[in-house]
Every structure is written in structure tokens, then in C-alpha cells.
Amino acid sequence: MLLRAADAREFVESWHPGIIGTDFISPEWVLSSWDTLTQLGSPAVAVVRDGDIWAAVTLTEKTTPKGPVFGFAGQPLGDEHDAALSAPSAVRLLPDLRRLLERTAAKSADLVLDCLTTDGHLARELSRAPRWDLEPLAAPVIALANMRVSAKGHARRLRNLSALGSLRFDVIDGPELTAAEGERFIRAKWDDWTRQGRIDTLPPVERLAGFPHFMGAAVSGLARRGRARLWTLSLNGDRVAEDLHIGPPSAPLIYMGSYSHDLRTYSPGRVLLEETLGRLAARGCAYVRMGRGDEAYKKEAGAGDETVLRAAPARD
């Protein structure tokens, strides 16, 4: 069935902590996107059940002159999506869930599922189906055993930056990563990009008025479960670079970063990334997911050629 509006919200609010899925389909992420980014669409959930067992895809439905358009809840913001499963045995419902998505697409103007994890349950099901188009999108991963960070180069950049004053690296997580802190992170990025005259180059969704509130609510909720943290670099007490990590500390995804463009010649963003990778490696972390996008700095740090998928039913 396809749940809409209040029914969709009630369904997601009822999820227990053991639901199987990625952080970008968690209740914290989904409910925050539905509440604050209404321009993306209204709540919808495609769900199939067998008794108490269910499999679902959380969606937004946007009305257009040509008909409804469906995408993942919060799309295009999430970097790793999948179906949500109530229990491991719910994998048997995935063919039924796929057929429900196909029926929904047939009655709509479009249905596009962005950033499916390639090893996820839904991607595997769709890859076996004849009538789905799957497009790879760059989402590289750094295996820390193979990271390309020059110790001498990092030390030189640290010296150059520390010549301007006192440096401090911090990690803000758990209850300290509040909704207000998450909002501040986004608004600080807005302020810096506005000063540089570059605010219009941010993706349109990241310029929506509700975007800071969305990130604050989603990130603080995830942080309370140990699924988000903010790595920061401060100079003389002022933040000059910040990276938002989503996921477990043992295998984080660097979702979004910000650095002071006024200090760009000192590469504060690179300094923070290199320091972070080194500290994570020292803690036994095996790899760091760099999120979607094939930016050069990811390759320079040793990222591979991993991908996520954009999935859509084939159109005649």
C-alpha cells in the first residue's frame, strides 16, 4: 500500500530501534525532511506487510502539472538510501515492494530513487529486475590503510596555520551536538559563502530557508544515538573548518564540510581532513565513506572508485 500524509508520518514514528536501514532513511532524517523541507514534497511511504513483518521505502510526493513525482524522503540530500526492514526476515517481501514501486511509478509522472547503496537490499532486488534503469554515481571510499596523506606535507600545513595562532581539534557528539549546533554549522557556512559572493553556487536545496532547521533536527537526533558528530578545527577559538560525519564512528561518512575561505591559502579544510583521517586510523577505523561526488580532494586523499546508484523504472 502507499501511505500518505498523516498515515505515512504515523507509520515512521512507530518504528522501533531495531529497524534495518541506513541513517538517511532513519526516522530522525525522514521526519525532519518532511517537517522542514516541504518544498521537496509531502510524506509518503510505500510499504508491504506480512503480519507484523514489513518492508518499506520512505518517500516524498510532489505534485506537478504532469502528475505526482516521487523520490526518497529528503532527496536529493541523503547520500546512502535503502529500503527499511522491520526484521531480517522481511527481505522476502522485497519483490512485492519492488512491484508496488513499479505500480506507483506507472501512475505518476516520475519516480527516481537517488543514492541507493550498491550493496543494499533494495539495490540488489532492483538489479535483478528487467525494467529498472540503474545509473552509477560516484561515492568514493577511503580505505585508511591506503590513504594518501603526506606526513611531511601535513606537518608543514599545520605549522603554517599555527603561525597565525593557537590551533585546536575537537569532536562534538552525543548530547553536545544539539539542534542549535547543527543549525549554527549551516548558517556559518551560509555566512562564509555569502561574504565570498558564492552563495548562489550552493545546490538550491541547501539554500532553502528550512535547510538549517532540517539539518539541526536530523543531526541532533542521530547524534543522540551515536550516529553523527562534528569534527572541528579552531584558530584562536574561532572555527575555521568543520566536517559533519554521519554513521558509526567505526565507519563514518563525511557528509558535509565547511572552511573559512578567508584562510583558504592555508588549506584549513585539508588540514582538518588529514588530521581526521590520521586520528581515525589510529583508533582502528578501517575506512571512511566520502559521500557522493567525485571531487578531486577525495581522490588526492586516496579514495577509490566506489559508487551509489540512481534507480528509476524504465519508461517505454
N, C-alpha and C positions, 0 to 999 in steps of 0.2 A: 504494500500500500504506500501511497505518497501522503505523508503528513504535512500539514501546512500551518503557518501562523502559530497560534497558542498551542495547538496539539504537538507541533514539532518542538517547540520550546519545552513543554511539559515532559516530552519523551527524553530529551537530552538532560534535563535537570534531574531525571530519575536514575541516571547512570551510577552504578556502584564503582568503587575504586579499582576493581579488577577488570574493567573493560579493556579489551585489547585494541590498540591503535596507536598512532603517532601523536606527538604533542600538538601538532597542528590540526588535529581533529578532536582534541580534548574539550571537555565542557568549558574550561576557562577560555580557550581560544574561540570556540564556536559561539558561545553565548555573548562574549564581549563584541564579536564582529556583528552579530545580529542586532545588538543593542545600540551600537555607536556608529556603525558604518552602513546606515540604512540605504545610502545611495547604491550600494552593491546589490541590493535585493532584499526580499523578505524571507523569513525562515521556511525551510522545507527539509524533510527527511525522507529518503527512500528506504523502507525497511521491510524485510521479510521475516516471518516468525515460524517457529515450530514449537508450540507450547511456550515454555519460558526461555527458549533459546532464540536469538535473533542476530541478524547481520544487517548493517545499515550504512548509508552514506549521507553525511550531513551536507546540506546544500543551501544555496540562496536561489531564489526565483525572481528574476527581473522582468517586468512587463515591458514589451516593446511593440511597436505597430505591427510587426510581423508575427507576434506571438511571444510566449514566455521563453526566456533564456535561462538555463541552469548552469551553475558551476559549484565548486566546493564552497562551503561557508568560509568567508574571509578571503576567497580567491580574488585577486592574484597575490595575496600576501604570504600565504603559507608556503614553505619550501619542501615539505615532505607530507604527502597525503596517503591515505589508505582507507579501506573500509573499517568500520568499527564492529567488533565482535563481542558478544556478551560472554562467550566462553570459547575455549579451543575447539570444541565440537561444532561450533557454528560455521566452520569452514564448509561444511556440507551444504550450507544454504547459499553459497556464493553464486552458483549457476542461476538460482532463482533471482538473486539480487541483480545479476547482470541482465537477465531478461526484463526485470522491472525497469532498469535504467534504459534499456532499448525501447520499451513501450513509452516511457516518459519522453525520450528523445523524439520518437515518431510523432508525438502530439505537440511538439514545441518547435520554436524557431531554431534553437541551438542547444546543445549540451556538450560542454567541454570540461574535462577533469584535468586540471593542471597539476603538475609536480607529483605524480604518483611515484612512490618509491618502487624501484625496479624489482626489488625482492619482496614486495608486499603481497598480501593475499589477493587484493583486487587486481593488481597488475598481472599476476600470474594467471588469474581467471580470464582477463581480457585478452591476454596474449594467445590464449588457446581458441578464442572466438574468431570466426572468419570475417565478421562485419565490424571490426573496430580498427581505426587508424591510430597507431601509436608512434609518436614523434619524440625522439630523444632530445633532452635539454641538458646542457652542461650543469653539473652539480658536483664539482671535484672534491676529493677527499685527500687529506694529507696523512699518509702513514708516518708516524713520528720517527720511526726507525730510518726513514728515507728522507726526512725533511732537509731542505737545502737552506740552512741558516749559517752564515759565516760567523764564527765566534769573534774573529778579529773585527769584522765589519760591524757586528752588533755592539761590541765594546767601544768602537770608535763613535758610533752614533750616540751611545749613552754618554760618552764624555762630552761630545759637542752640546748635547741638550742639557746636561748637568752643569755646564759652564754658565747657563742662564739662571741657575738657582737650584733649589732642593727638589729632588725627584722622589715620588712615592708611588708604588704599585699597590693596588687594593683589589679585593673581590667583595662585592656587595651581593649577598644572597639571603635566602631564608626570609624571616620577617623583616629584615632590614631593607629588602628590595620591595618597597611599598609601591602602591599605585602612584603616589605623588612622585616618587623617584623615577618610575618608568615614564611618567609624563614629562618630567624635567629633562630626561635624556633626549626625548624627541624635540622638545621646544628649544633646547640648547643647540641641537643640530639645525633646526629651522633658523635660529638667530644667526648662526655662523654662516650658513649658506646665503641668507639674506644680505649680510654685510658684504659678501663676496659677489653679490649680483648673480648668484647661481641658483636661487630658489626654484626658478621655473624649469630647471633641468631635472629636478626630482620627479620620480614617477607620479602621475596625477593622484593615485590613491594615497600616496604619502603626504599629499598636500591638503587632503580633506580635513575640514575643521574638527571632525571627531577622531582623527588618527591618534593624537597624543593620548586621549582618554582610552581608546581601544587598547593601545599598547600598555598603558599603565595597568588597566584592569586585567588583561590577559597575562602579562608578565608577573605581576604580583601574585596572582593565583597560582601560576606554575611554580614560582619561587617557593611558595609555602609547602609544596610537595617535593622540593629539591630538584625541580626541572627547569630552572632558569637562574642566571646570575649575570652580574655586570662586572666586567674586568675594567679597571680604570688606571690611567696614568695621570698624575697631578704634578704640576710645576709650581712651586711656591704656594701650594694649597689650592691652585686652580686646575680644574680638569682640562687637559689638553688632548686626550684621546680616550675613547671608551669603546668597548666591544660588548655587545649583548649576546650571551650564549643561551641557547635553548637545548634542552635534553639533559641526560645524566652527566655528572662530572667526568665519568669514565669514557664517554664518547660524545662530547658536545658538538653542537652545530653553531658556528659563528654566524648568527643571523643578520646582524646589522652593526655597523661601526660608524664612528664619528671622530673627527680630529680637528684641531684648530688649523684652519687654513692660513692664519696669520703666522704660524710657525712651520709651514709646510716645508721650508728649506731644511728643517731639522728632522723631518720624517717622524713625527711623534706617533702616527698610526702604525708605521712599520716597526718602530721601537716596541710599542705595546704588543703587536702580534708576535714578534720574535721572542720577547720575554715570556709571553703566554705559552707559546709552543715549548719553550725550554722548561718552564715550570710544570707543564702538563706531562711532558716526557719524564721528568724526574719523579713524578707521582705514579708512574706506571701506566699512564694513558697510552693506548696503542694508536689511536687515530683521531683526527679532528675533521668533521664534515664542514666544508666551507660554504655550503648553501649554493643555490642556483646562480648561474652566471659564470662566464669564462674570463673574468678579469685577469690581467697579466700578473698582478701581485700574487695571486693564488698559485700560478704555475711557478713563479720565481721562488716561492717558499717550498716547492716540492709536491704540489697537488697533482693527482693523476687525472685520468680521463673519465671518471665516473659520471653517470647521468641519472636524471629522473625522466619521467615520461609525461607527455601531454596526450590524453586519450579522448577520442570522440568517435561516436558511431559513424561508420562510412555512410555517406549520402549518395543516393543514386544520381 
